[in-house]
Amino acid sequence: MKIIVDNIKCVGCINIITKKLIATFNTKKVNINIEQGIVKIDVDSTKKSEVAQVLLNLGYPEINSIHGFNSTKAKAKSFVSCTIGRINI
């Protein structure tokens, strides 16, 4: 399944997203493209809304899904997630 998200900036982002998705969905296959914001995860497509919610909670909302203050809030969350991801590399 593929989902396109905002706010992926670096390897720290990839690290935190990968760890969270693997732990939450018990999968071994997560692939992330920083430039395009594409997150691919080996789960059934019926779980897309669950995956989107996990990503949103980390600060990586599905593209064009939130606006205004919620978008700003997601960016702030993504910086925190990214920092944690960098620490745990």
Buried (B, 14 or more C-beta within 10 A) or exposed (E): BEBBBBBBBEEBBBBBBBBBBBEBBEEEEBEBEEEEBBBEBEBEEEBBEEBBBBBBBBBBBBBEBBEEEEBEEBBEBBBEBBEBBBEEE
